[in-house]
Amino acid sequence: MARHTRARQGLAVVLVALLAGCASVSPDGAIADVKQWVGGGHAGALKPVVSEADERDRAKAVDALLSKPLGADDAVRLAMLNNRSVQAKLAQIGVAQAELAQASRLENPTLSFGKLRSGDEVEYERAFRIDILGVLFIPWRTAIETRKVEQEKLRVAGDITRIALDTRKAWVNAVAAEQSARYMADVNEAAEASATLAKRMAAVGNFSKLAYAREQAYYAEATAQLARARQAAIVAREQLIRLSGLAGPDARRLALPERLPDLPAKPREFDTAAQTAVQNRLDIQMAKHEVSGLASSLGLTRSTGFVNALETSYLRNSTNDGHRSRGYELELQLPLFDWSGAKVARAEASYRIAFNRAAEIGINAESELRTSYLGYRSAYDLAKHYRDEIVPLRKSISEENLLRYNGMLIGVFELLADAREQVGSVNAYMDALRAFWVADANLEMAATAGGPTSQQTEGPIGMPPASGGH
């Protein structure tokens, strides 16, 4: 009876050890870390939608955002709430946490039962096996998986940050495209009036064929430019809709402001603080975690290269005549054919790959930041030059020509030709302003998430046709 009691106590100890590794991992802390790394006022919108209550809250927040013209910050917040890719990336953290929970637990024990018959004698064999080596390496495996969770959180934060900045650029392009389309509609209307007047004057013989053809050509080109501007507005709007995760009636409800924000009073400064901030880029931190994790994995591979499996078993045999035997068994796999040299070499090569990749990311990050700031500052200076120099000069010229027209020193078509020059400068300023805000988002990308960004902004959304006139 005492032996039976000790056996049950030993089994109870084993079960307690098994249950000790079954602690659950909550995703709340990981999501909080992702929010902190993403930053900005839109990070608060990040929340996994896992229940009907969560879905109702999300739909309510989306409805509130779509009830008014969508600003740049609201567009990013809408994407954080509604973009399905964001939800998928948040779910990836759950996968990594499940791997961590699995690594912190013992492998399931093995229970076997056998029955052997020899003549009239029947022998029953019962065994309960546990992987002892797995128990010893639980802390090591857990540390490795913990690093992987941290790396996955950084990867998710970087991906979500890119979605946020892509959404901001899509909003800039959509607002600029719609503004350009409205402006080109006004240009087309003025060109139509000019072409109609030229047609009437040519009909009574007061206009040359060459001047008439120029006015008609200008009107035709303005019509083509209007069609292109409207098409560009549709494409830019649909890009924003996709990133916002909108569909059906919600996509049709999307309303945008009539114009882009003005230039800031001063551009950002490229100081040493910005240069050192690149060390905290999410892709650099992720690369560091990868190197650290592979270093630990390499140590584990070297340590377990000659001990692949070590199992202990509790045995209990009995026969039909009442004879019983008890004991234990140790099973050790010997490395006679596979000495794990290839496994260790593979781990070392993987470590060297990650180390050099991390160094490359750091070098590229510095270059990306310098290039992005150059594009940002050039775009700011160009937009400011149009706003403060070219557009005011064109306006002044237009006012002087209007005085000359009132004094009958020039004709109506000379006045219209000058107005077209002013149209071109205004449209060029609008495109320069759009390019600045896109460059601003690219600079933010280079300083936070990193990754490939195009430093060359898209071409002009809509430019007026060449001037007509005489």
Disulfide bonds with the S-S distance in Angstrom:
none
